[in-house]
Amino acid sequence: MERLLVLARHGQSEWNLKNLFTGWRDPDLTEKGVEEARIAGRWLKEQGYRFDVAFTSNLGRAQRTCTLMLEEMGQAGLETIRAEALNERDYGDLAGLNKDDARQRWGDEQVRLWRRSYDVPPPGGESLKDTVARVLPFYIQAILPNVLAGKRVLVAAHGNSLRALVMVLDGMTTQTIAGLEIATGVPLVYHLKANATVEAKTSLDKDID
């Protein structure tokens, strides 16, 4: 039985391009982001992948990425479940601020802690630990049962909500997760065993600059 799970971060957003903290704010994709999503969909189609159900967040950039990928695969209209649990981590008071300006204001080390530590939240926002606390139960209750039942599942979400999933799927620690960066528009392909451990993982290595 095929147990396919594909994770994809949304394509480049307007605020990614401007180097702004985004979180739950909802900027659209850039032209590059649209192309990243389309390339990801074409690559998945070329590899022979098909999906039975898709999951995405309540934020437009992830939803549009999901739609574009499925269009390229000839699967427009596939059942797609939207869930706030898959939203990007909430950056709180940092949302909308330029990352370089934040470093000048609070210092490199403090901003690094807010961005990459496991359990240090930015002011008014979520840590990665907080994000895991909402993403993981949704994965266990809604996504994983579909995969284990043999459905081929696509999840189009965000850098930190996907870091939460990859941490579990790859068995990463609270220390090693700090170094993980998930690229925009690059699918991560997992084949799960019956006990939900990972059998194999592949990813698209591409450069569209």
C-alpha positions in Angstrom: 0.0 0.0 0.0 1.3 3.4 -0.9 1.6 5.8 2.0 2.6 9.1 0.4 3.0 12.4 2.2 4.3 15.5 0.3 5.0 18.7 2.2 5.5 22.0 0.4 6.2 25.4 1.7 4.4 28.2 -0.2 6.2 30.0 -3.0 8.0 33.2 -2.4 5.6 35.9 -0.9 5.8 39.6 -1.3 7.0 39.9 2.3 9.6 37.2 1.8 11.0 39.4 -1.0 10.9 42.4 1.3 12.6 40.5 4.1 9.7 41.2 6.5 8.5 39.0 9.4 5.1 37.7 8.1 3.5 35.2 10.5 -0.3 35.4 10.3 -0.3 38.4 8.0 -1.4 37.5 4.5 0.7 38.9 1.6 0.3 37.4 -1.9 2.8 35.4 -3.8 5.4 37.2 -6.0 5.7 36.3 -9.7 8.7 34.1 -8.6 6.5 32.5 -6.0 3.9 31.7 -8.5 6.5 30.1 -10.8 8.0 28.2 -7.9 4.6 26.7 -7.1 4.0 25.8 -10.8 7.5 24.2 -11.1 6.9 22.1 -8.0 3.6 20.9 -9.4 5.2 20.0 -12.8 8.0 18.2 -11.0 5.5 16.1 -9.0 3.6 15.3 -12.1 6.8 14.3 -14.0 7.6 11.9 -11.1 4.3 10.3 -11.4 2.7 11.5 -8.2 -1.0 11.9 -7.8 -3.0 13.0 -4.7 -6.3 12.0 -3.1 -6.6 14.9 -0.7 -4.7 18.1 0.1 -4.3 20.1 3.3 -3.4 23.8 3.6 -3.6 26.7 6.0 -6.0 29.5 6.4 -3.5 31.9 4.7 -3.8 32.9 1.1 -0.2 32.3 0.1 -0.3 28.7 1.1 -3.8 28.2 -0.5 -2.7 29.7 -3.8 0.5 27.6 -3.8 -1.6 24.5 -3.3 -4.0 25.5 -6.1 -1.2 26.2 -8.5 0.6 23.0 -7.8 -2.6 21.0 -8.3 -3.4 22.8 -11.5 0.0 21.9 -12.9 -0.7 18.3 -12.0 -4.1 18.3 -13.8 -5.8 17.9 -10.4 -7.6 21.2 -10.1 -10.6 20.9 -7.8 -9.1 18.1 -5.6 -10.6 18.0 -2.1 -8.6 20.5 -0.1 -9.0 21.0 3.6 -8.0 24.3 5.1 -7.0 24.5 8.8 -5.7 27.3 11.0 -3.6 24.7 12.8 -1.3 24.7 9.7 -0.8 28.5 9.7 2.6 30.0 9.9 3.8 30.6 13.5 2.5 33.9 14.8 5.4 36.4 15.0 3.4 38.8 17.2 4.9 42.2 17.5 7.6 41.4 14.9 5.0 40.9 12.1 5.5 43.5 9.4 9.0 44.5 10.6 12.1 44.2 8.4 14.4 41.6 9.8 17.5 43.7 9.4 15.8 46.6 11.2 14.8 44.1 14.0 18.5 43.1 14.3 19.5 46.7 14.7 16.9 47.3 17.4 17.3 44.1 19.5 20.6 42.7 18.4 21.6 39.7 16.2 21.5 37.2 19.1 18.0 38.1 20.3 16.5 38.0 16.9 18.3 34.7 16.2 16.7 33.3 19.4 13.2 34.5 18.3 13.6 33.0 14.8 15.5 29.7 15.5 15.2 28.7 19.1 12.7 26.0 20.0 11.0 27.6 23.0 11.7 31.4 23.0 8.7 33.3 21.5 8.9 36.8 20.1 6.9 39.4 22.0 3.2 38.7 21.6 3.9 35.7 19.3 4.6 31.9 19.2 7.7 29.9 19.6 8.3 26.9 17.5 7.3 24.8 20.5 3.9 26.6 20.5 3.6 25.9 16.8 4.3 22.2 17.3 1.6 22.2 20.0 -1.1 23.0 17.4 0.4 21.4 14.3 1.2 18.0 15.7 -2.3 17.2 17.1 -3.8 18.2 13.7 -1.3 15.9 11.9 -2.1 13.0 14.2 -5.9 13.5 14.1 -6.5 14.6 10.5 -3.5 14.1 8.2 -1.8 10.8 9.3 -4.9 8.7 9.3 -5.4 9.5 5.6 -1.8 8.6 4.8 -2.0 5.3 6.7 -5.3 4.5 5.0 -3.4 4.6 1.7 -4.5 8.1 0.5 -1.8 10.2 -1.2 -1.6 13.4 0.7 -0.3 16.9 -0.1 0.3 19.5 2.6 1.0 23.1 1.4 1.8 25.3 4.3 4.6 27.4 5.8 8.2 27.3 6.9 7.6 26.9 10.6 4.4 24.8 10.5 6.3 22.4 8.2 9.4 22.6 10.4 7.1 21.3 13.2 6.1 18.3 11.0 9.7 17.6 9.7 10.9 17.6 13.2 8.6 14.7 14.0 9.0 12.9 10.6 12.8 13.1 10.6 13.3 12.5 14.4 15.0 15.8 14.9 15.8 17.2 18.3 15.0 20.7 19.7 18.6 21.5 19.1 19.0 20.2 15.5 15.7 21.8 14.3 17.3 25.2 14.9 19.4 24.7 11.8 16.6 23.6 9.5 15.5 26.0 6.8 12.7 24.9 4.4 13.0 26.5 1.0 10.0 28.1 -0.7 8.3 25.9 -3.3 10.4 22.8 -2.9 8.4 19.6 -2.2 9.6 17.2 0.5 8.4 13.7 -0.4 7.9 11.1 2.3 6.9 7.4 2.1 5.7 6.2 5.4 5.6 2.7 6.8 2.6 1.1 8.4 3.9 2.2 11.8 4.1 5.8 10.6 7.9 5.9 10.5 9.6 7.3 7.4 10.6 4.8 4.8 12.2 7.2 2.3 12.4 10.9 1.6 13.2 12.7 -1.6 13.1 16.4 -2.5 13.2 18.6 -5.5 16.6 20.3 -6.0 16.1 23.3 -8.2 17.1 26.9 -8.9 14.8 29.1 -10.8 16.8 32.4 -10.4 
